[in-house]
Amino acid sequence: MAHTAQGRASPLPSGFPPPRRGYSRRGPARLGGPFAEGGRPPAARFSVPSPVPAPPSRSRPRVPARAPQASAAGTGAVRGRCGDGAGGAVARSGPRSAAAGDGQQLLLLLLPLSRGGLGRGSRGALRCPALPCPTLPCRPACAMDWQVLTRELSLYLESQVRVGLFGSGVGLSLVLGFGVAYACYYLSSIAKKPQLVASNDRFCRFLEEYCPVVTETYYPTIWCWEGRVQTLLRPFITSRPQVQYRNELIKTADGGQISLDWFDNNDSLYYPDASTRPTVLLLPGLTGTSKESYILHMIHQSETLGYRCVVFNNRGIAGEELLTPRTYCAANTEDLEAVIHHVHSLHPSAPFMAAGVSMGGHRQMLEKLFDMDLVMKARTVREFDKQFTSVMFGYRTIDDYYEDASPCRKLKSVGIPVLCLNSVDDVFSPGHAIPVEAAKQNANVALVLTSCGGHIGFLEGIWPRKCTYMDRVFKQFVQAIFEHGNKFFSM
């Protein structure tokens, strides 16, 4: 309710309920009646009239400001002084009272009053504490009242924003609407079954039976399904399983050395005989080593199946010294061939297969043949290959190197079953560069193309810390070849 300085009731807003017993529409409200009994007036909007001089009154002794206290209705109040006995209160509504009857929450905001303030039974005008008191100078207690009032008003506004956004249902409707729209988009455009490309129906049937993950819908992580995001987050999000390696250095024909990290899995329950234990050769990507998270997860998957793993670290990486001015490139397989022959010679009776990821130094040695200052200024992979890789392996131009390294020319000569997993949003190997037509011409090659996944990403789940889609494809395909490969060749 709003009161004028003369004590006459101002017109009631539309929809305002009739006055109740215990307070009158004429004159200021009293804190007796329904307030004392735990009730409260209906919710209303209060206005602050223009300040007018307070009527003269008898002097009364000053009383100290009282500490905050709670009313019978559970309403907290903060009282202070302004001028000569002017009281102010800020009250926040407490538990819903049966006497209210209006079904609305109440926030009663009483600004500091002039002499004879509200609740004293005398007429008084609502006054803003920022204005000077007309009769007496404002004391420091008035400033304290204003600080208390500002703090309480800030809390009120904050609570009203929250209540107004979600309590009213508008904010909740917006959140639900956005969530439903995003879910529809995700299920219709993001989560899809991979495309299986294979010219050999026998290979397709084999994969569908023993590697069913390649035919299931891939659900990328709902909050980071985009290719570049998956590529960047994979090394930071996924866990790093603990793996104990046994390192071996082997010599090459040109005097170099290659570092191999073995996971022997001597505790294998499925293959206790080391001579017949299946062996998986893992090839990390460009600059990758046996410590990469995706390599560690592959070893973890192989461990559960009882297999042995060996990681091929390219020359000059994994902390090994570069003995010759030669590293590696995508088109040269001499070091890989040396590693394959070495591993097979150690375990000739064990089934053997390889799994590669992406493309998978020592400055003083290389400075003799290359301008390393120019090489180190490269900002892209292409610039590095142009200044370093293509020159090292004798290619006339960078395009000649890329043409020779492209799998398009080599797929036709593949003579063993090969499964390739690639995402069409791969930032390094985009969809238009995938040799789909070349794969269709070789019965030993099958492609699994996902709509999302990035470059070595393939994150899935709400929080993709552990197994990824790529890990599951690796596990099922390796197990299918080792344990059911004879069925493939007999089809």
N, C-alpha and C positions, 0 to 999 in steps of 0.2 A: 504493500500500500504506500502511496505517496502522499505526503502532507504538505500543505502550504504553511507560510509563516503565521497566518492568522488562525490556524487550527481548523480550518474548514476542509472537509474531505474533497479531494479532487475527483473528477469523474472516473468511474471504474472502467478499466479496459473491457472490451467485448469478451464475453465468455467467462468473466470473473464471477465466482460463486457468491451468493448473498452472505452478508456478515454473520458470524456465529456468536453464540453466547460467550461472553468473556472479553470481547473487545468491540469497539464501536466504530462506525464509519465517520463519526464526528470527533475530532481531536486525536491526539497521539495515542498509539497503542500502548497498553500496559503489559508488563511482563508477568502479570498474574493471570488467572483464568486458565485457558488451555495450554499456555506455555508452561505454567507451573505444574500442570498435571501430565506433562509428557507429550502434549499435543503440539501442533504447529499449524500456522496459517497456510492456506493454499499457496502454491507457487505463483509468484507474481513478478512483474518487472517494476523496478523502482527507478524513479527519476530524482535528480538532485536539483531543486529549485535554486533560483538566484539567491545569493546570501543577502539577508536583511539584518539590521541591528537587532540584537536580542533585547527583550523587555527587561527593564530594571528589576533586580531581585535583591533580596536581603543577602548580605555577605554571610558566608558559611565557612567553617574551617576547611582548610585544604586536607585532603586525605591522600595517602600514597597510592600509586598505581598498584592494582592487584595482579597477582600472577594468573596465568591462564587457568581456567577451570571449566568443567563440563557441566552443562545444564541437565535437568532431569530427563530431557528428551535425547540425551546422548550427543548434544551439539557442543563442540568445543568453541570457546570464546576467548578472545584476547582483548583486554580492556586497557585503556591508558588515560592520559590527561592531556587536555589542550586548554590553555587559558585557565580560567578559574573554575575548576571542577567539571569541565566539559568532558564527557565520557565518549568513548568510541568502542565499537565492537565489530569483530569480523567472525561470523559463525558459519561453520560448514555442517551440512545436514548429517545427522546420525542415522540410527536405525529407523526404518519406516514405522510411523506411529499410526495406531488405529484411529486416532482422533483426526488425522489429516483428511482422510476420505477422498482426496482428490486424485490419488493414484500417480502422483508425480513426485520426483525428488525435489527437495527444496534447498537452495543455497541462499541464505539470507545475508546480505551485505549491508551493514549499517556503518556509515561513515561517521567520523567524529562529529559531535554535536556541539552547539553553543551552550551557554549556561542554561541550567534547567533541562538537561538532556533527556533523551527518550527513557521512559521508565520511571521518571520522577513525578509523574502526574501533572507536570506543568508544560506549557507550550514552549516549543523550541524550534528553531529552523535548522535544517540539515546544512552543515557547513563542510567544505572541503578542507582537509588539514593543510593543504598547500597555501590557503589564503590566510592572511593575518587575522588574529582574533580581534574583534572590534573593541573589546573592553580592556583586556589585559595583554601584555606582551607574551608572545608564545615562548614557552620554556623548552629546554632540551627534551622533556618528556614528549612534547608534540612531535619532534623529529623522530623519536623512537617509535611513536605510534605510526607515523608515516612509513617507516621501514617495515614494521610488522605488517601493516596493511599491504604494502607492495609485495612482500613475500607471500602473503596469503593469497593475494590476487593472482600472482604468477602461478602458484600451485593450482588455483581454481581453473585458470585458463588452460594449463597443461592437461588437467584431468578432463576438462570439457572437450578438448581436441580429441583425446583418446576415446572418450565416450561418444562424441559426435561421429567419429569415423567408423568405429566398430559397433558401438552399442546401438546406433541407429540402424545398422544393417546395410548402410550404403557402402562402407569400406569392405565389409565382409562380402557383399555382392560383387564388388569389383575384383576382389582377390579370387573368389570362386569362379567368376566369369573368365578372368585371365587364365586361371589354372585349367579350366575346361578347354579353352581355346588352344592353349599350349599343348595339352595332352592330345587333342585331336590332331594337331599339326605333327606332333612327334610320332604318333602311331601311323599316320597316313604317309608321311614324307621321310621320316628318319629311320624308324625301325622297320627293316625289310629283310626278306630272305636273300641271301647272297646269290649271285648268278653263277651257276656252275657251267663252265665251258669245257667240253670234251667231245672229241669226235668218236671216241670209242664207247659204245653203249656198255661194254663189259666193264670198263673202268668206272663208269657212272654207277652201275649197279653195285660194284664193289664198295665204292665210297658211301653210297646210301645205306648199305648194310653194316659196314664196319667203321665208318667215319661219319656218323649221322649229323655231326655238328655243322657240316658244310651245307646241309639242307635246312637247318633250323633258322628261325628269325634271329637276327643279330640285333640286340637292344643296347646301343651304345649308352654310356653314362648320360643321363638326361640333362645334366647341367653343363656338359662339356663334350658335345658330340661333334663339333666342327673340327675339320682335319688339322688345321694349324694349332688349335688349342690342345687337341689330343697329342700331337707331336711334341709340343713344348712341355706338357704336364707329365707325360709318361715317366721320365727319369726322376721326377720329384715326388710323385704320388705313390707309385708302386713300391712295395716293400723289397727288401734285399735279403733273401734267405741266406743263412749261413752255409757256406760250402768250404770244405777242406780239400785243397788241391795238392797234387804231387807234380812238381815241375820237372820238365825234361827239355834239354837243349839238343837239337840235332843239327848237324852240319849240312850245308848245301854244296852243290858241285862247284860253285864259283867262290867258295871260301866264306860265305855268309853263314848265319845261324838263325834257326827258327825256334821259338819258345812254345812248348806244348804244356798245357795244364790238364792233368788227368784227375778225373773223379772215378776211382776204381769201383766204388760201391761194393766193397768186400763183404758187407753185411747183407747182401741180397738174399732174400728168402726164396725167390722164384728161380734164381740161377746161381746156386752156390758154387758151381764149377766155373772158375775164372776163364778157362780155355774156351768155353762155349757161351759165355755171357755176351748177349748182344751189345754192340758198341755203336755209339752215336757220335759222329764227328760234327762239332758245332763251329760254324764260321761267323764270327762277329761282323758287324758292319764297318763302314769307313771310320777309321781311328778307334774302333771298338776293341775291347779286350775281354778277358774272362771275368772281369769284375762288373760288367754291365748288368743291369737289373734283368733285362730280358734273357740273358744267358743264364743267370742264376735261377730264374724261374724254369727255364727249359731243363736244367739239371735237376731241379726239384721234382718236376714231373717225371723225368726218367728214373729218378731214385725210387719213386713209388711203384714203378713198373719193374724194378729190379735190374735196370740196364746200366751199362758203363758209359761214361762220357769223356771225351777229350776235346779241349778247346784249342783251335789253331789261332795263335797270335801272330799277326803279320810281322814282317821284319821291322825292327826299329821302334816297336811300341811295347807296352806292358813293362817298361823300365829296362828293356834289354839293350845292350850296346849294339850299335850298327857297325858291323865289321867291313862292309863294302859299301860303295856309293850307290846303293840300289835299295829301293823300298818295295812298293807293290803297286799294281794297278788292276782295274777290272778286267782287262783283256788278257793279262798274262796269268797263266795257270801253272807255271813251272813249280813254284813253291807248293802249291796245293797238291800237285801230282806227287811230289816228293813225300809230303805228309801222308797221303793215302797209302802209298807203297810201304812206308815205315809202319804205320798202324796195322795194316793188314799182315805184314810179316811177323809182327809180335803175336797176333791172335788169328792165325789163318783159319781156324775152325769156327770162329765166332761170326754170327751174322753181323753185317756192317752196312751202315747207311749214313748219309750226311744231311745236315740241315743248315742252310745259310740264311742270314738276315741282312737285308739291305745290300751294301757293297762289302761286304766283309771278306822333327825326329831327332835327328842327331846332326846338328848344324856343321860341326867341324869337318866331318867326313864328306858332306855334300857341297861345301863351299868350293871344293876343288873343281867341280864340274858345272856348278850353277851359280847364278847371281841370287844368292839367298835373300839379300835385301829387297830385291824386286819380288821374289817369291812371297816373302812375308807381308808384302803390301797388298796381296790379293784379298779381296773382300767377298768374293763369291767362289763357289766350287769350280765354276767354269774358268774363272781367272787363274785359280790355282792349277787346274789341269793344263791350261794353256802355257803357263810359265814353268811348270815343273813336271807333271806326270807325262804329258805327251812328249816332252823333250827327253826325259829319262829313257823312255822305251822306243825312241827313234821314229816317232810319227811326224809326218811332214806338217800337218796342221791339227788343230784341236778337233775338227770335224772328222778327220781320218781316224783319230783315236776313238771318238764316240761311236762311229760306225762299226769299228772292229769290236768294240766292247758291248754293243747292243745285242741282247738275246734273240732278236728277230732272226738273225742269220744262223744261230746255233740251235734253235729249237728243233729244226728239221732233222738234226743228227742225234737227238736224244734217244738212247736205246733202252732205258730202264724207266720204270714208273716215276714220274715227277709231279708233285702237287705244288702249285704256286698260289699263294695268298696275297692279294693286292686290294687296296682300297681305291676307289675311283676319285676320292678327294685327297689322295696322297700329294703332298706339296713337292716331292722330289720325283715321283713317278706317276704323273696324273693319268687320268683315264684315257686320254687320247693317245698316250704313248704306250699303252699296254698292247702287246702283240696278239690280239685275239685271233685274227685270221691265221697267223702262223701256228698258233696252238691247235687250231682245228685241223690242221694238216698232219698232225702227229698223234697216233693212237696212244702213245705213252705219256702224253702231257695233258694235264687237267688244270684249269684256272678256277679259282674261287674269288669272285669280285664282290666286295661289300660296298654299300653306298657310303659308309662312313668308316672312320678308323685312323685316318691320317697316315703318317709314316712311322711304322712300328708302334702305333698307338693301340688301337683296338680295345680301348678301355670299356668296361661294362660294369653295371652295378651302381648303386647310389654313391658309395665311396670305394673306388677301384684300387684298393691297396694290394690285392693278391692276384688271383688268376685272371687273365685277360682272354679275350676271344682267340687271339693268336696262340696262347698257351694251350687252350683246349684243342684247337686244330692240330697243333704239333703232337700233343699226347695221343690223340685218337689215331692219327695217320701213322705215327711211328709204331704204335701197338698193332695196327692193322697189317702193316708190312711184315713185322717180325713174327707175328703169331698166325696170320691168315694169308700171307703172301703167296703160298702155294696154291690157294684157291683162285687167286687172281690169274695166275699163269695157266691154270687148268680150265678156265672158263672158255 
